[in-house]
Amino acid sequence: MADYYATLGVDRDTSFDDIKKVYRKLAREYHPDVNPDPSASEKFKEITTAYEILSDPEKRQRYDMGGDPFSQFGGGQNFGFGDIMDAFFGGSSSNRGPRARMRAGQDALIRVELDLAEACFGTDRELNLETAATCQKCSGSGCANGSKPSACGICKGRGETQQVTRSIIGQVMTSRPCAACQGYGSVISDPCLECSGDGRVRSRKVIPVKIPAGVETGNRIQMSGAGEVGPGGGPAGDLYVEIVEAPHDFLVRDGNDLHISIVIPMTSAALGTKVMVETLDGPKEVTIKSGFVSGNTVVLKDLGMNKLRGNGRGDLIVHVEVTTPGKLNKEQEELLKSLAKSRGEKGEDVEIHRRSSAHSSGFFGRFRDAFNR
């Protein structure tokens, strides 16, 4: 017989409340909907079986005394023809017995869209969910008028029926879940009219959630016990809130840093200037030094995204493009000619700069391509 205490990793004197906490933690870890590992499904079945036995005082007592926890009789070994067949053909008597009506609820996933400012500074949201909740009329039992489930008259509470067939080796006994009680071993003769015997109903509820500063698309917030309530008054699963960050009109996020692109006239780049740019913290002044070259950047420290893990913020990187006037009137044209003459510049003068591949394919190239889509 399996060691159900070892399966859950608890001692023999562990209380029911502590066993329930351990089971909920393991169920969330190995539930097939959460854990894609092929072995997780089998592990989930093992811990659920262990919980069904150790959470039921009578089954736990029979198991502690060395008997079959699913037997309807007292302690001691119950060894019959089915056990002999198990020994010959590799069956397992520990898999037999009624199913528990109380089962853990499913986890739930909801996606929440945030703007860039909410992702940076954090926010509070109220989630309006429709989910499975405990039936208030029967308190999750599924029974009406304070009644209780009664032992199934077909399987006598075993949760399974047996059939004897004749084969070349003699008579063979096979077991299958009882069709009358669906394997529960008991039937609800007077089901609750509100939940039809399931112990839970569909209900809308508002759940407050605190979004921490610095989250980004794909981050998930786990809210223990906020998922669907399980059948038969079983413990609720967890709610996972997945973050989806909406694109900003002019800011581009790169990890904890933000990027913005601005355009200034040629004269401002040559003479230097101060310009105002919009940030998540409001308008901020950017100093453009004289002789500024198009494509260079100005870094504004600590104006990027808050760091989700750790302290501080990233930077705001201002990418500056310099424009050259396309149309000039006569006066402007003469002024530029005069400037070129005073600087000794000639139209035929060409200076070639070798550009590294890192410069041509660096972040700004990618940023510019993304910004211009």
ZAMARGU-4260 file (C-alpha; in steps of 0.2 Angstrom, whole numbers, plus 5000, padded with zeros to 4 digits):
<rodrens>
0) 5000/5000/5000 | 5006/5017/4996 | 5013/5029/5009 | 5001/5043/5008 | 5010/5053/5021
5) 5026/5052/5011 | 5016/5057/4995 | 5011/5073/5003 | 5027/5075/5013 | 5019/5077/5030
10) 5020/5068/5046 | 5007/5056/5053 | 5002/5068/5067 | 5000/5083/5054 | 4983/5091/5057
15) 4969/5092/5044 | 4971/5110/5041 | 4990/5108/5038 | 4987/5094/5026 | 4974/5104/5016
20) 4987/5118/5014 | 5001/5106/5008 | 4988/5098/4996 | 4983/5115/4989 | 5002/5120/4986
25) 5006/5103/4978 | 4990/5103/4967 | 4994/5120/4960 | 5012/5114/4956 | 5007/5098/4947
30) 4990/5102/4940 | 4991/5097/4921 | 4984/5114/4916 | 4998/5123/4924 | 5013/5110/4923
35) 5016/5104/4905 | 5028/5090/4911 | 5020/5073/4906 | 5024/5066/4923 | 5015/5080/4932
40) 4998/5072/4928 | 5002/5056/4937 | 5009/5065/4951 | 4993/5075/4953 | 4983/5059/4953
45) 4994/5052/4967 | 4993/5068/4978 | 4974/5069/4975 | 4972/5051/4981 | 4983/5054/4996
50) 4972/5069/5000 | 4956/5060/4998 | 4961/5047/5011 | 4970/5059/5024 | 4957/5072/5024
55) 4943/5059/5028 | 4944/5055/5047 | 4937/5037/5044 | 4948/5033/5029 | 4963/5040/5038
60) 4959/5030/5054 | 4957/5014/5044 | 4973/5018/5034 | 4983/5021/5050 | 4977/5004/5057
65) 4984/4995/5042 | 4968/4992/5033 | 4960/4997/5017 | 4955/5015/5018 | 4942/5012/5005
70) 4934/4998/5014 | 4917/5000/5023 | 4923/4988/5037 | 4934/4991/5052 | 4953/4989/5053
75) 4964/4975/5048 | 4969/4968/5032 | 4955/4964/5019 | 4962/4951/5008 | 4950/4944/4995
80) 4950/4937/4978 | 4953/4954/4970 | 4969/4955/4979 | 4975/4939/4973 | 4971/4944/4955
85) 4981/4960/4958 | 4995/4950/4964 | 4995/4939/4948 | 4991/4953/4935 | 5000/4968/4943
90) 4984/4978/4948 | 4984/4989/4963 | 4970/4988/4976 | 4974/5006/4982 | 4967/5013/4966
95) 4950/5006/4971 | 4937/5014/4981 | 4924/5029/4980 | 4929/5045/4973 | 4929/5060/4984
100) 4915/5073/4980 | 4926/5087/4987 | 4939/5091/4974 | 4951/5106/4972 | 4945/5120/4960
105) 4953/5125/4944 | 4965/5139/4942 | 4960/5154/4932 | 4969/5166/4920 | 4964/5184/4916
110) 4973/5197/4906 | 4974/5215/4911 | 4980/5229/4899 | 4990/5243/4906 | 4996/5259/4898
115) 5015/5263/4900 | 5012/5275/4915 | 5002/5262/4925 | 5016/5249/4921 | 5029/5261/4927
120) 5022/5267/4943 | 5010/5253/4947 | 4991/5254/4950 | 4976/5247/4958 | 4963/5238/4948
125) 4946/5229/4952 | 4943/5214/4942 | 4925/5209/4938 | 4925/5190/4936 | 4912/5177/4933
130) 4918/5161/4942 | 4912/5146/4952 | 4908/5150/4970 | 4902/5140/4985 | 4883/5138/4985
135) 4877/5148/5000 | 4861/5138/5001 | 4869/5122/5005 | 4886/5128/5010 | 4894/5117/4997
140) 4887/5101/5002 | 4876/5099/4987 | 4862/5093/4998 | 4845/5101/5001 | 4837/5105/5018
145) 4852/5099/5029 | 4852/5081/5022 | 4867/5071/5018 | 4872/5059/5004 | 4867/5041/5007
150) 4877/5025/5003 | 4874/5020/4985 | 4862/5005/4985 | 4870/4997/4970 | 4888/4997/4975
155) 4885/4998/4994 | 4896/5013/4996 | 4912/5005/4987 | 4911/5017/4972 | 4913/5002/4960
160) 4904/4987/4954 | 4912/4970/4951 | 4908/4958/4937 | 4914/4939/4935 | 4918/4933/4918
165) 4924/4916/4913 | 4941/4914/4904 | 4954/4900/4900 | 4961/4902/4917 | 4945/4901/4926
170) 4933/4915/4933 | 4940/4933/4932 | 4933/4947/4943 | 4934/4964/4935 | 4930/4981/4943
175) 4923/4997/4936 | 4916/5013/4943 | 4898/5012/4948 | 4886/5019/4935 | 4873/5023/4948
180) 4884/5035/4959 | 4897/5039/4946 | 4910/5031/4957 | 4907/5042/4973 | 4900/5028/4983
185) 4885/5039/4989 | 4870/5047/4981 | 4862/5064/4984 | 4844/5059/4985 | 4838/5077/4989
190) 4850/5088/4979 | 4851/5107/4982 | 4839/5116/4970 | 4851/5131/4969 | 4867/5121/4963
195) 4859/5105/4957 | 4870/5095/4969 | 4887/5102/4963 | 4890/5112/4979 | 4894/5128/4968
200) 4886/5140/4957 | 4891/5153/4944 | 4893/5170/4952 | 4900/5187/4948 | 4913/5195/4960
205) 4924/5210/4961 | 4942/5206/4966 | 4954/5220/4970 | 4972/5218/4963 | 4987/5228/4966
210) 4999/5230/4951 | 5017/5233/4956 | 5028/5246/4948 | 5039/5240/4934 | 5028/5226/4927
215) 5029/5222/4908 | 5020/5211/4896 | 5020/5193/4901 | 5022/5196/4920 | 5009/5186/4930
220) 5003/5190/4947 | 4997/5175/4957 | 4982/5177/4969 | 4980/5162/4980 | 4963/5155/4982
225) 4955/5168/4970 | 4951/5155/4957 | 4936/5143/4955 | 4929/5134/4970 | 4930/5115/4968
230) 4915/5104/4968 | 4908/5098/4984 | 4915/5113/4993 | 4933/5109/4988 | 4947/5122/4990
235) 4948/5136/4977 | 4961/5137/4964 | 4972/5152/4961 | 4969/5167/4950 | 4984/5172/4938
240) 4983/5190/4932 | 4994/5192/4916 | 5000/5209/4911 | 4998/5216/4893 | 5006/5233/4890
245) 4998/5244/4878 | 5010/5253/4865 | 5013/5272/4869 | 5011/5286/4857 | 5029/5291/4857
250) 5039/5282/4870 | 5047/5265/4866 | 5052/5253/4880 | 5068/5243/4880 | 5069/5234/4897
255) 5070/5247/4911 | 5075/5261/4898 | 5063/5272/4888 | 5067/5280/4871 | 5060/5295/4862
260) 5064/5303/4845 | 5064/5322/4842 | 5068/5333/4827 | 5077/5350/4828 | 5081/5362/4815
265) 5099/5364/4808 | 5102/5381/4816 | 5097/5374/4834 | 5109/5360/4832 | 5123/5372/4826
270) 5120/5385/4840 | 5113/5374/4854 | 5097/5376/4862 | 5085/5370/4876 | 5069/5360/4871
275) 5055/5353/4882 | 5050/5334/4879 | 5036/5325/4887 | 5040/5311/4899 | 5030/5300/4911
280) 5035/5312/4924 | 5028/5327/4914 | 5038/5340/4903 | 5057/5340/4906 | 5070/5351/4898
285) 5083/5344/4887 | 5099/5354/4883 | 5106/5353/4865 | 5124/5358/4865 | 5131/5368/4850
290) 5137/5358/4836 | 5126/5344/4840 | 5127/5330/4827 | 5111/5322/4820 | 5108/5304/4826
295) 5117/5307/4843 | 5107/5305/4860 | 5104/5314/4876 | 5102/5304/4891 | 5090/5309/4905
300) 5094/5299/4921 | 5081/5290/4931 | 5066/5295/4920 | 5064/5278/4913 | 5054/5263/4920
305) 5054/5258/4938 | 5063/5242/4941 | 5051/5228/4946 | 5065/5219/4956 | 5077/5231/4965
310) 5077/5249/4967 | 5079/5264/4956 | 5073/5267/4938 | 5080/5266/4920 | 5084/5281/4909
315) 5075/5291/4896 | 5086/5291/4880 | 5082/5306/4868 | 5086/5302/4850 | 5089/5319/4841
320) 5087/5320/4822 | 5093/5337/4814 | 5083/5343/4798 | 5090/5353/4784 | 5079/5366/4776
325) 5072/5361/4759 | 5066/5377/4752 | 5075/5394/4755 | 5071/5412/4750 | 5083/5423/4742
330) 5089/5431/4759 | 5091/5414/4767 | 5101/5407/4753 | 5113/5422/4753 | 5115/5420/4772
335) 5120/5402/4770 | 5132/5406/4756 | 5140/5419/4767 | 5141/5407/4781 | 5149/5394/4770
340) 5161/5407/4763 | 5166/5413/4781 | 5170/5394/4786 | 5180/5391/4770 | 5168/5377/4764
345) 5166/5372/4746 | 5152/5362/4739 | 5164/5350/4731 | 5172/5346/4747 | 5168/5328/4753
350) 5175/5319/4768 | 5172/5300/4770 | 5169/5292/4787 | 5171/5273/4789 | 5155/5267/4798
355) 5157/5252/4809 | 5144/5238/4807 | 5140/5241/4825 | 5135/5259/4822 | 5124/5255/4807
360) 5115/5241/4815 | 5114/5247/4833 | 5100/5251/4844 | 5095/5267/4836 | 5093/5259/4819
365) 5082/5246/4826 | 5073/5260/4836 | 5071/5271/4821 | 5064/5256/4811 | 5051/5252/4825
370) 5046/5270/4827 | 5043/5273/4808 | 5032/5258/4806
</rodrens>
